Amino acid sequence: MATVGIFLPAFLFVGVGGALVLWLRRTPRAHASLDGVNAGSVALMAVVTWQLGRGALTTPLRWLVALASLALLRAGVNSAWLVAGGAVTGLLLR
């Protein structure tokens, strides 16, 4: 129930808002505003990624795991396997 309570409002908002966004994109001012919101969202995600990386990548071993994960991700390995591999790596290192 908690999962439904967390995710259902977002799905409903996207479902209802999708048609509204398409309609808003027709007007130049709203189009420009939505572009600004998109740019702001990307900037916020970049800042959070930077801060999390700075806090998490504190040892050479953590850097090695992160770089190996990035290489595997770029090679086409499913991210679910990377999460599982990271969990196993963490357990083995503890």
N, CA, C and O atoms as CSV, one atom per row, in Angstrom:
chain,resi,resn,atom,element,x,y,z
A,1,MET,N,N,0.833,-1.193,0.000
A,1,MET,CA,C,0.000,0.000,0.000
A,1,MET,C,C,0.877,1.256,0.000
A,1,MET,O,O,0.545,2.264,-0.624
A,2,ALA,N,N,1.999,1.171,0.712
A,2,ALA,CA,C,2.889,2.329,0.751
A,2,ALA,C,C,3.444,2.630,-0.640
A,2,ALA,O,O,3.553,3.791,-1.033
A,3,THR,N,N,3.791,1.583,-1.378
A,3,THR,CA,C,4.310,1.777,-2.734
A,3,THR,C,C,3.257,2.422,-3.621
A,3,THR,O,O,3.557,3.334,-4.392
A,4,VAL,N,N,2.037,1.952,-3.508
A,4,VAL,CA,C,0.944,2.556,-4.288
A,4,VAL,C,C,0.774,4.010,-3.891
A,4,VAL,O,O,0.604,4.872,-4.752
A,5,GLY,N,N,0.819,4.291,-2.600
A,5,GLY,CA,C,0.661,5.667,-2.126
A,5,GLY,C,C,1.774,6.591,-2.593
A,5,GLY,O,O,1.560,7.788,-2.784
A,6,ILE,N,N,2.965,6.028,-2.777
A,6,ILE,CA,C,4.086,6.853,-3.223
A,6,ILE,C,C,4.046,7.091,-4.725
A,6,ILE,O,O,4.232,8.217,-5.184
A,7,PHE,N,N,3.802,6.029,-5.491
A,7,PHE,CA,C,3.950,6.133,-6.938
A,7,PHE,C,C,2.670,6.486,-7.691
A,7,PHE,O,O,2.744,7.114,-8.747
A,8,LEU,N,N,1.520,6.109,-7.194
A,8,LEU,CA,C,0.276,6.362,-7.920
A,8,LEU,C,C,0.032,7.844,-8.206
A,8,LEU,O,O,-0.339,8.178,-9.331
A,9,PRO,N,N,0.222,8.746,-7.241
A,9,PRO,CA,C,-0.001,10.166,-7.568
A,9,PRO,C,C,0.896,10.661,-8.700
A,9,PRO,O,O,0.455,11.440,-9.544
A,10,ALA,N,N,2.137,10.219,-8.723
A,10,ALA,CA,C,3.041,10.654,-9.799
A,10,ALA,C,C,2.564,10.130,-11.143
A,10,ALA,O,O,2.575,10.866,-12.130
A,11,PHE,N,N,2.140,8.860,-11.198
A,11,PHE,CA,C,1.648,8.310,-12.460
A,11,PHE,C,C,0.387,9.025,-12.918
A,11,PHE,O,O,0.223,9.306,-14.105
A,12,LEU,N,N,-0.498,9.317,-11.985
A,12,LEU,CA,C,-1.716,10.043,-12.345
A,12,LEU,C,C,-1.390,11.450,-12.847
A,12,LEU,O,O,-1.970,11.926,-13.822
A,13,PHE,N,N,-0.462,12.096,-12.171
A,13,PHE,CA,C,-0.078,13.446,-12.581
A,13,PHE,C,C,0.507,13.440,-13.995
A,13,PHE,O,O,0.184,14.306,-14.808
A,14,VAL,N,N,1.358,12.473,-14.280
A,14,VAL,CA,C,1.949,12.377,-15.615
A,14,VAL,C,C,0.870,12.057,-16.641
A,14,VAL,O,O,0.859,12.631,-17.730
A,15,GLY,N,N,-0.033,11.149,-16.301
A,15,GLY,CA,C,-1.098,10.784,-17.226
A,15,GLY,C,C,-2.016,11.945,-17.550
A,15,GLY,O,O,-2.356,12.170,-18.712
A,16,VAL,N,N,-2.412,12.671,-16.540
A,16,VAL,CA,C,-3.298,13.819,-16.751
A,16,VAL,C,C,-2.522,15.001,-17.329
A,16,VAL,O,O,-3.015,15.711,-18.205
A,17,GLY,N,N,-1.301,15.201,-16.827
A,17,GLY,CA,C,-0.512,16.347,-17.266
A,17,GLY,C,C,0.046,16.211,-18.668
A,17,GLY,O,O,0.372,17.218,-19.297
A,18,GLY,N,N,0.165,14.991,-19.175
A,18,GLY,CA,C,0.710,14.798,-20.512
A,18,GLY,C,C,-0.077,15.536,-21.575
A,18,GLY,O,O,0.504,16.211,-22.424
A,19,ALA,N,N,-1.391,15.413,-21.536
A,19,ALA,CA,C,-2.239,16.104,-22.505
A,19,ALA,C,C,-2.160,17.621,-22.311
A,19,ALA,O,O,-2.181,18.382,-23.279
A,20,LEU,N,N,-2.070,18.045,-21.064
A,20,LEU,CA,C,-1.971,19.477,-20.778
A,20,LEU,C,C,-0.668,20.050,-21.310
A,20,LEU,O,O,-0.655,21.151,-21.860
A,21,VAL,N,N,0.414,19.324,-21.154
A,21,VAL,CA,C,1.713,19.797,-21.635
A,21,VAL,C,C,1.695,19.927,-23.147
A,21,VAL,O,O,2.201,20.909,-23.688
A,22,LEU,N,N,1.120,18.954,-23.837
A,22,LEU,CA,C,1.025,19.044,-25.302
A,22,LEU,C,C,0.232,20.278,-25.718
A,22,LEU,O,O,0.577,20.958,-26.684
A,23,TRP,N,N,-0.823,20.550,-24.983
A,23,TRP,CA,C,-1.636,21.728,-25.291
A,23,TRP,C,C,-0.856,23.012,-25.004
A,23,TRP,O,O,-0.908,23.958,-25.790
A,24,LEU,N,N,-0.135,23.048,-23.885
A,24,LEU,CA,C,0.640,24.231,-23.521
A,24,LEU,C,C,1.793,24.490,-24.484
A,24,LEU,O,O,2.161,25.643,-24.710
A,25,ARG,N,N,2.358,23.448,-25.044
A,25,ARG,CA,C,3.495,23.599,-25.961
A,25,ARG,C,C,3.118,24.374,-27.222
A,25,ARG,O,O,4.002,24.833,-27.945
A,26,ARG,N,N,1.846,24.525,-27.492
A,26,ARG,CA,C,1.407,25.245,-28.693
A,26,ARG,C,C,1.601,26.750,-28.577
A,26,ARG,O,O,1.705,27.439,-29.593
A,27,THR,N,N,1.651,27.266,-27.363
A,27,THR,CA,C,1.824,28.710,-27.192
A,27,THR,C,C,3.295,29.019,-26.918
A,27,THR,O,O,3.936,28.316,-26.137
A,28,PRO,N,N,3.838,30.061,-27.552
A,28,PRO,CA,C,5.276,30.352,-27.415
A,28,PRO,C,C,5.722,30.607,-25.969
A,28,PRO,O,O,6.773,30.113,-25.559
A,29,ARG,N,N,4.954,31.358,-25.201
A,29,ARG,CA,C,5.361,31.657,-23.824
A,29,ARG,C,C,5.369,30.404,-22.948
A,29,ARG,O,O,6.307,30.173,-22.185
A,30,ALA,N,N,4.330,29.613,-23.066
A,30,ALA,CA,C,4.268,28.385,-22.275
A,30,ALA,C,C,5.357,27.420,-22.725
A,30,ALA,O,O,5.949,26.718,-21.905
A,31,HIS,N,N,5.622,27.385,-24.031
A,31,HIS,CA,C,6.685,26.528,-24.558
A,31,HIS,C,C,8.028,26.927,-23.950
A,31,HIS,O,O,8.797,26.068,-23.518
A,32,ALA,N,N,8.303,28.209,-23.918
A,32,ALA,CA,C,9.555,28.700,-23.336
A,32,ALA,C,C,9.613,28.401,-21.833
A,32,ALA,O,O,10.666,28.037,-21.312
A,33,SER,N,N,8.505,28.552,-21.156
A,33,SER,CA,C,8.464,28.260,-19.717
A,33,SER,C,C,8.737,26.785,-19.438
A,33,SER,O,O,9.484,26.449,-18.519
A,34,LEU,N,N,8.136,25.919,-20.226
A,34,LEU,CA,C,8.366,24.485,-20.046
A,34,LEU,C,C,9.812,24.113,-20.353
A,34,LEU,O,O,10.380,23.237,-19.700
A,35,ASP,N,N,10.411,24.772,-21.340
A,35,ASP,CA,C,11.834,24.548,-21.620
A,35,ASP,C,C,12.687,24.956,-20.420
A,35,ASP,O,O,13.658,24.278,-20.085
A,36,GLY,N,N,12.326,26.055,-19.780
A,36,GLY,CA,C,13.042,26.497,-18.587
A,36,GLY,C,C,12.893,25.525,-17.435
A,36,GLY,O,O,13.853,25.264,-16.711
A,37,VAL,N,N,11.697,24.990,-17.262
A,37,VAL,CA,C,11.461,23.999,-16.208
A,37,VAL,C,C,12.289,22.742,-16.482
A,37,VAL,O,O,12.865,22.161,-15.561
A,38,ASN,N,N,12.347,22.326,-17.743
A,38,ASN,CA,C,13.157,21.153,-18.098
A,38,ASN,C,C,14.632,21.403,-17.804
A,38,ASN,O,O,15.304,20.538,-17.243
A,39,ALA,N,N,15.138,22.566,-18.174
A,39,ALA,CA,C,16.546,22.887,-17.918
A,39,ALA,C,C,16.827,22.922,-16.414
A,39,ALA,O,O,17.860,22.431,-15.959
A,40,GLY,N,N,15.913,23.499,-15.656
A,40,GLY,CA,C,16.074,23.541,-14.204
A,40,GLY,C,C,16.073,22.151,-13.589
A,40,GLY,O,O,16.833,21.883,-12.659
A,41,SER,N,N,15.228,21.267,-14.100
A,41,SER,CA,C,15.173,19.892,-13.589
A,41,SER,C,C,16.479,19.160,-13.859
A,41,SER,O,O,16.989,18.450,-12.992
A,42,VAL,N,N,17.017,19.332,-15.056
A,42,VAL,CA,C,18.288,18.684,-15.386
A,42,VAL,C,C,19.404,19.230,-14.500
A,42,VAL,O,O,20.260,18.476,-14.035
A,43,ALA,N,N,19.393,20.542,-14.268
A,43,ALA,CA,C,20.417,21.144,-13.403
A,43,ALA,C,C,20.319,20.606,-11.975
A,43,ALA,O,O,21.340,20.308,-11.355
A,44,LEU,N,N,19.108,20.482,-11.453
A,44,LEU,CA,C,18.938,19.939,-10.105
A,44,LEU,C,C,19.426,18.495,-10.021
A,44,LEU,O,O,20.074,18.116,-9.045
A,45,MET,N,N,19.119,17.687,-11.038
A,45,MET,CA,C,19.593,16.306,-11.033
A,45,MET,C,C,21.115,16.241,-11.097
A,45,MET,O,O,21.730,15.389,-10.458
A,46,ALA,N,N,21.723,17.145,-11.871
A,46,ALA,CA,C,23.185,17.171,-11.974
A,46,ALA,C,C,23.816,17.541,-10.630
A,46,ALA,O,O,24.809,16.936,-10.226
A,47,VAL,N,N,23.252,18.519,-9.944
A,47,VAL,CA,C,23.790,18.939,-8.651
A,47,VAL,C,C,23.668,17.817,-7.618
A,47,VAL,O,O,24.606,17.558,-6.864
A,48,VAL,N,N,22.519,17.157,-7.585
A,48,VAL,CA,C,22.327,16.068,-6.635
A,48,VAL,C,C,23.284,14.917,-6.951
A,48,VAL,O,O,23.856,14.319,-6.039
A,49,THR,N,N,23.458,14.607,-8.230
A,49,THR,CA,C,24.401,13.556,-8.624
A,49,THR,C,C,25.810,13.910,-8.167
A,49,THR,O,O,26.528,13.061,-7.639
A,50,TRP,N,N,26.203,15.154,-8.368
A,50,TRP,CA,C,27.534,15.612,-7.946
A,50,TRP,C,C,27.708,15.470,-6.428
A,50,TRP,O,O,28.724,14.958,-5.958
A,51,GLN,N,N,26.714,15.926,-5.675
A,51,GLN,CA,C,26.808,15.864,-4.221
A,51,GLN,C,C,26.840,14.424,-3.713
A,51,GLN,O,O,27.613,14.104,-2.809
A,52,LEU,N,N,26.010,13.558,-4.284
A,52,LEU,CA,C,26.020,12.155,-3.871
A,52,LEU,C,C,27.346,11.494,-4.228
A,52,LEU,O,O,27.878,10.707,-3.445
A,53,GLY,N,N,27.871,11.803,-5.384
A,53,GLY,CA,C,29.157,11.249,-5.799
A,53,GLY,C,C,30.289,11.704,-4.899
A,53,GLY,O,O,31.156,10.915,-4.525
A,54,ARG,N,N,30.274,12.981,-4.555
A,54,ARG,CA,C,31.309,13.513,-3.655
A,54,ARG,C,C,31.267,12.851,-2.292
A,54,ARG,O,O,32.308,12.611,-1.680
A,55,GLY,N,N,30.070,12.555,-1.816
A,55,GLY,CA,C,29.931,11.924,-0.515
A,55,GLY,C,C,30.210,10.430,-0.534
A,55,GLY,O,O,30.629,9.863,0.475
A,56,ALA,N,N,29.979,9.785,-1.684
A,56,ALA,CA,C,30.119,8.336,-1.747
A,56,ALA,C,C,31.492,7.877,-2.228
A,56,ALA,O,O,31.980,6.833,-1.794
A,57,LEU,N,N,32.113,8.634,-3.107
A,57,LEU,CA,C,33.381,8.206,-3.699
A,57,LEU,C,C,34.541,8.755,-2.878
A,57,LEU,O,O,35.217,9.701,-3.283
A,58,THR,N,N,34.756,8.148,-1.726
A,58,THR,CA,C,35.751,8.669,-0.783
A,58,THR,C,C,37.007,7.813,-0.682
A,58,THR,O,O,37.991,8.226,-0.069
A,59,THR,N,N,36.982,6.615,-1.282
A,59,THR,CA,C,38.163,5.748,-1.231
A,59,THR,C,C,38.470,5.242,-2.640
A,59,THR,O,O,37.591,5.228,-3.502
A,60,PRO,N,N,39.720,4.825,-2.873
A,60,PRO,CA,C,40.055,4.269,-4.191
A,60,PRO,C,C,39.208,3.047,-4.561
A,60,PRO,O,O,38.870,2.862,-5.730
A,61,LEU,N,N,38.868,2.222,-3.582
A,61,LEU,CA,C,38.043,1.044,-3.857
A,61,LEU,C,C,36.658,1.445,-4.349
A,61,LEU,O,O,36.124,0.843,-5.281
A,62,ARG,N,N,36.087,2.449,-3.728
A,62,ARG,CA,C,34.764,2.930,-4.166
A,62,ARG,C,C,34.839,3.507,-5.569
A,62,ARG,O,O,33.924,3.313,-6.369
A,63,TRP,N,N,35.918,4.213,-5.874
A,63,TRP,CA,C,36.118,4.720,-7.234
A,63,TRP,C,C,36.208,3.558,-8.226
A,63,TRP,O,O,35.633,3.616,-9.313
A,64,LEU,N,N,36.928,2.512,-7.846
A,64,LEU,CA,C,37.089,1.347,-8.714
A,64,LEU,C,C,35.734,0.692,-8.999
A,64,LEU,O,O,35.434,0.356,-10.145
A,65,VAL,N,N,34.927,0.514,-7.968
A,65,VAL,CA,C,33.594,-0.081,-8.145
A,65,VAL,C,C,32.736,0.814,-9.038
A,65,VAL,O,O,32.037,0.317,-9.921
A,66,ALA,N,N,32.783,2.126,-8.819
A,66,ALA,CA,C,31.984,3.055,-9.617
A,66,ALA,C,C,32.412,3.032,-11.080
A,66,ALA,O,O,31.563,3.000,-11.971
A,67,LEU,N,N,33.714,3.049,-11.338
A,67,LEU,CA,C,34.201,3.041,-12.719
A,67,LEU,C,C,33.912,1.710,-13.409
A,67,LEU,O,O,33.581,1.683,-14.594
A,68,ALA,N,N,34.037,0.609,-12.673
A,68,ALA,CA,C,33.698,-0.698,-13.240
A,68,ALA,C,C,32.211,-0.762,-13.571
A,68,ALA,O,O,31.825,-1.295,-14.611
A,69,SER,N,N,31.379,-0.220,-12.691
A,69,SER,CA,C,29.938,-0.200,-12.943
A,69,SER,C,C,29.612,0.638,-14.171
A,69,SER,O,O,28.776,0.251,-14.988
A,70,LEU,N,N,30.265,1.779,-14.300
A,70,LEU,CA,C,30.040,2.630,-15.465
A,70,LEU,C,C,30.447,1.911,-16.749
A,70,LEU,O,O,29.735,1.977,-17.752
A,71,ALA,N,N,31.588,1.226,-16.719
A,71,ALA,CA,C,32.048,0.486,-17.903
A,71,ALA,C,C,31.065,-0.628,-18.261
A,71,ALA,O,O,30.752,-0.830,-19.435
A,72,LEU,N,N,30.580,-1.348,-17.254
A,72,LEU,CA,C,29.618,-2.415,-17.514
A,72,LEU,C,C,28.292,-1.859,-18.041
A,72,LEU,O,O,27.672,-2.452,-18.923
A,73,LEU,N,N,27.873,-0.741,-17.506
A,73,LEU,CA,C,26.641,-0.111,-17.972
A,73,LEU,C,C,26.767,0.306,-19.430
A,73,LEU,O,O,25.851,0.100,-20.226
A,74,ARG,N,N,27.910,0.893,-19.773
A,74,ARG,CA,C,28.140,1.302,-21.163
A,74,ARG,C,C,28.267,0.103,-22.093
A,74,ARG,O,O,27.989,0.208,-23.288
A,75,ALA,N,N,28.686,-1.038,-21.546
A,75,ALA,CA,C,28.806,-2.258,-22.351
A,75,ALA,C,C,27.450,-2.933,-22.572
A,75,ALA,O,O,27.352,-3.894,-23.335
A,76,GLY,N,N,26.414,-2.436,-21.911
A,76,GLY,CA,C,25.075,-2.960,-22.142
A,76,GLY,C,C,24.542,-3.879,-21.062
A,76,GLY,O,O,23.494,-4.501,-21.237
A,77,VAL,N,N,25.246,-3.972,-19.952
A,77,VAL,CA,C,24.757,-4.812,-18.849
A,77,VAL,C,C,23.530,-4.136,-18.238
A,77,VAL,O,O,23.524,-2.924,-18.026
A,78,ASN,N,N,22.507,-4.916,-17.962
A,78,ASN,CA,C,21.282,-4.397,-17.375
A,78,ASN,C,C,21.588,-3.802,-16.002
A,78,ASN,O,O,22.333,-4.389,-15.217
A,79,SER,N,N,21.015,-2.643,-15.719
A,79,SER,CA,C,21.294,-1.951,-14.463
A,79,SER,C,C,20.847,-2.750,-13.241
A,79,SER,O,O,21.404,-2.574,-12.157
A,80,ALA,N,N,19.860,-3.619,-13.393
A,80,ALA,CA,C,19.441,-4.466,-12.267
A,80,ALA,C,C,20.588,-5.381,-11.843
A,80,ALA,O,O,20.769,-5.626,-10.650
A,81,TRP,N,N,21.363,-5.887,-12.800
A,81,TRP,CA,C,22.512,-6.725,-12.470
A,81,TRP,C,C,23.595,-5.909,-11.781
A,81,TRP,O,O,24.301,-6.414,-10.909
A,82,LEU,N,N,23.724,-4.648,-12.172
A,82,LEU,CA,C,24.709,-3.789,-11.518
A,82,LEU,C,C,24.340,-3.532,-10.064
A,82,LEU,O,O,25.205,-3.523,-9.188
A,83,VAL,N,N,23.060,-3.325,-9.813
A,83,VAL,CA,C,22.609,-3.122,-8.431
A,83,VAL,C,C,22.866,-4.386,-7.617
A,83,VAL,O,O,23.360,-4.312,-6.492
A,84,ALA,N,N,22.534,-5.543,-8.181
A,84,ALA,CA,C,22.771,-6.799,-7.472
A,84,ALA,C,C,24.258,-7.027,-7.250
A,84,ALA,O,O,24.672,-7.462,-6.175
A,85,GLY,N,N,25.053,-6.737,-8.258
A,85,GLY,CA,C,26.513,-6.879,-8.116
A,85,GLY,C,C,27.083,-5.930,-7.079
A,85,GLY,O,O,27.994,-6.296,-6.337
A,86,GLY,N,N,26.560,-4.724,-7.019
A,86,GLY,CA,C,26.990,-3.777,-6.009
A,86,GLY,C,C,26.637,-4.240,-4.611
A,86,GLY,O,O,27.412,-4.055,-3.672
A,87,ALA,N,N,25.457,-4.846,-4.473
A,87,ALA,CA,C,25.062,-5.360,-3.159
A,87,ALA,C,C,25.972,-6.504,-2.728
A,87,ALA,O,O,26.402,-6.566,-1.577
A,88,VAL,N,N,26.259,-7.401,-3.655
A,88,VAL,CA,C,27.143,-8.544,-3.335
A,88,VAL,C,C,28.545,-8.021,-3.012
A,88,VAL,O,O,29.175,-8.476,-2.058
A,89,THR,N,N,29.028,-7.072,-3.804
A,89,THR,CA,C,30.355,-6.499,-3.544
A,89,THR,C,C,30.401,-5.862,-2.159
A,89,THR,O,O,31.368,-6.050,-1.421
A,90,GLY,N,N,29.370,-5.114,-1.806
A,90,GLY,CA,C,29.316,-4.495,-0.485
A,90,GLY,C,C,29.314,-5.511,0.633
A,90,GLY,O,O,29.994,-5.334,1.643
A,91,LEU,N,N,28.548,-6.580,0.455
A,91,LEU,CA,C,28.514,-7.637,1.478
A,91,LEU,C,C,29.855,-8.328,1.606
A,91,LEU,O,O,30.294,-8.625,2.717
A,92,LEU,N,N,30.513,-8.590,0.484
A,92,LEU,CA,C,31.816,-9.254,0.535
A,92,LEU,C,C,32.887,-8.379,1.175
A,92,LEU,O,O,33.770,-8.883,1.869
A,93,LEU,N,N,32.814,-7.092,0.948
A,93,LEU,CA,C,33.799,-6.180,1.504
A,93,LEU,C,C,33.576,-5.892,2.980
A,93,LEU,O,O,34.485,-5.408,3.655
A,94,ARG,N,N,32.408,-6.175,3.484
A,94,ARG,CA,C,32.118,-5.969,4.915
A,94,ARG,C,C,32.614,-7.155,5.677
A,94,ARG,O,O,32.479,-7.204,6.900
